Amino acid sequence: MDGRSLDLLPLQYLSEMESHGFTNVAEHVYRIPLNTAQPMTQKSVLESWADGFEAYSMDLLVKHLRKRHLEVFLICAAARQALRKGVEGWLEIRITSGRKPTAPL
């Protein structure tokens, strides 16, 4: 483990940034359907995300949650199979940004 905590949820990023002094904090939420009947822009975002899906899963599940590699491969294979069948669902991307607090003089 690298010492980072998984306790901070994406839903808390906005309030955490504000509590640490960031200004002009804004949050944008994008919801992309997990099916193939979508505009080209959303399809390319989804394909890019899917390309790295297994790597993201390995990092999170093996390093931080101590799952075995084989178990993660099987979970990813089941997820890919569900996506091919046309699973109903959404990929939610949250982007939180803000202006860094100014240093005291």
HELIX and SHEET records of a PDB file:
HELIX    1   1 PRO A   10  GLN A   12  5                                   3    
HELIX    2   2 TYR A   13  SER A   19  1                                   7    
HELIX    3   3 MET A   40  ASP A   51  1                                  12    
HELIX    4   4 PHE A   53  MET A   58  1                                   6    
HELIX    5   5 ASP A   59  HIS A   64  3                                   6    
HELIX    6   6 HIS A   69  LYS A   85  1                                  17    
SHEET    1   A 2 THR A  23  PRO A  33  0                                        
SHEET    2   A 2 TRP A  90  ARG A  99 -1                                        
END                                                                             
